[in-house]
């Protein structure tokens, strides 16, 4: 999520995951209430594989994960 409380936000954590050689290939799905086009662009620029906005259904999340796994 983008809003994780004090400390780094979800965009920052995604950037850290993608900057580390050991974790850079792990897919990141951002799940957030931040639904603006600029937020979405920031998420993808940070390295997110997918960006889902709340509310989302469990089937949407499952389909997203299946799609990611099918392409890995």
N, C-alpha and C positions, 0 to 999 in steps of 0.2 A: 504494500500500500504506500501511497505517497506520504500520507500523514501517519507517522509512527511514533509521535511523541517527541520528547526532548532528544536532542542529538541529530544524527543524520536522517534525512528523509529518504523515501523510497528511491527517488532519482539518484541520490548520492550512493546508496547501497548498490543499485544496479551498476553504476559507473565503477564502483570498487570491484564488484564481481567480474565485470568485463575487462578490467585493467589487470587482473591477476592471471598470470599464465596458467595456474593450476585450476582456475574456475571459469575462464573466459568462454568455454564452449558449453557451459550449462545454460539451457534456455531459461529466460526470465519472463514470467507472465505478471504484468502489473495489474492488480485488482484495486480499483480506486473510485472514489466519488468525483474525482477531478476529471470532468468530461469535456473541457474546452479543447478546441483544435490545437491551441498552443501547448496545453498540458500534454496532449497526446504526442505532439511533435517532440517535446522535451523528453518524454519517455522513450520514444524510439531512438532519439539522438543519444540517449544514455546507454542504449544497447538492448532495450526490451525486445523480446521476440514477439510478444503480443501485448495488447493493452485493452483490458476489459473494464467497462465502467459499471458501477453499482447503480441500480440493482441489476444483477445478472442471475440467471437460473443455473442450477446445478448441471443441467444438460448442456448449456452453452459452455460452461467451464470444461466439462468432460470432452465435448467436441473440439474445443481449442487444444486441449492437451493431446488428444488423439491425433490431431492435425500436425502438431509439433513433432510427435513421436514418429509419425509416418514419413516425415521429411528429414529425420536424423539418421 
